[in-house]
Amino acid sequence: MKRTAVYPFTAIVGQEDMKMALILNVINPALGGVLIKGEKGTAKSTAVRALAELLPAMQAVHGCRFNCDPHNHNLFCDDCAKNYVSDAVCHIEDVKMRVVELPVSATEDRVVGTLDIE
């Protein structure tokens, strides 16, 4: 997989509040995320990509599309839970943090999904 150069996070100037919000969200994900809003060309996407490049690789179940935590079997997806029961050994891989880009029109229910109760 080809890697492209990413602008360094520390080289972004004039966006101290945005950088602080991103860093705080990395430190404590329970904050619930960061909404970055601004004019075109104000380093919004650049800052997110640069910060993702700084984050360490995380351990995940090998081949899992949801990157299940191999040390917390209670939170396994259906596929990982089925495989864990059958062979009881989790093969672990290191996965780099990815940036997922969504269209502006994306809504929470379309990203996360909902239940149709009717």
N, C-alpha and C positions, 0 to 999 in steps of 0.2 A: 504494500500500500504506500503510495507516494505521500510524503508529508510536505506541506507548504510552510513557508516561513511565517511566523506569527509575530506581530509587533509586541515588543516587551511591555508588560503591565506597568513596570516602574517608569517607563518612558512617557506614559500618558500624563499630560499636565493640564491643570485647570479644571479637573473633574474630581476634586478631592472628595466631595460628598458621595458621588457615585461609587468611587473606588472603596470608600469606607463601608458603604452599604453592602457591596459585593463581598468584601472581606469578612464583615460581620456575619453574613449569611453562610459563608464557608465555615466559620468557626462554630456557629450555632444554627443548623438547618431548621430547627424548630421555629425560627422567626417566620418562616412561611414563604420566603422568596423576596425578590426585589422587582419592582416595576420601574423600568427605566424608560423615561419619556424625554424626547428632545428633538431638536431640529436635525435634519439630515447632515451628516458629517461631523457630529459631535462625539464620536468615538464610542457609541453605545455598544455596537456589535464587537468592535475591536477590543474593548475592555473585557467583555465576556469571554471571547476567544483567548485572549492573553491570560486571563485568570485560570481558565480551564487547562491551559498548557502548564501552568505552575503546579497544579494539584498532583499529588502522588497517584500512582496506579492503585486500583482497588482490587481486592481478591474477589473472584466470582466463580461460580460453578462453571466448569469448562463447557462451552457450547450453549449455554443458557442465553436465550434472547432477552431475558429480563435481568440478567446479571445478578442472580440470586446470591445472597451471602452464604458461603459454604459452611459457616460456623453457626448459623441460626436456622436449623431445620424446620422450625415452626412457621417460618415465613416463606418457605419454598413455593414456587409456582407449581401447577399441577404436574407438569412434565418432570421437574426435578424431584418432586415428592414421590412420583411413581418410580423413577430410577433409583432414588435413595432406598426405597423399600426393597427393590429387587437385588441390588448389589451392596448396599450399605457403605460404599466408599465413594466419596466425592472427589472427583478430579478437579483440581483448582488451577485457575489461570489468572494472571495479572492483566487487568483491563484498564486502558487509559480512559480518563473522563472524556465524554463526548458532549459536544454542543449540538442540541437539537433545535433546528430553526422551524418556526411555525409561521403560517401566513397571518397577516394582520387580522383577518376575519375569523380566526380560530376562537372558539368559545370553550369554556371549561368542560361542558358536557360532551363536546366533540373530541376533546383531547383525552379525557379520563374515561368517558363512557357513562351511560346511565342505564337504569333498569326501567323497562316498560311495564308498569304495574297493571295497566288495563288489559 
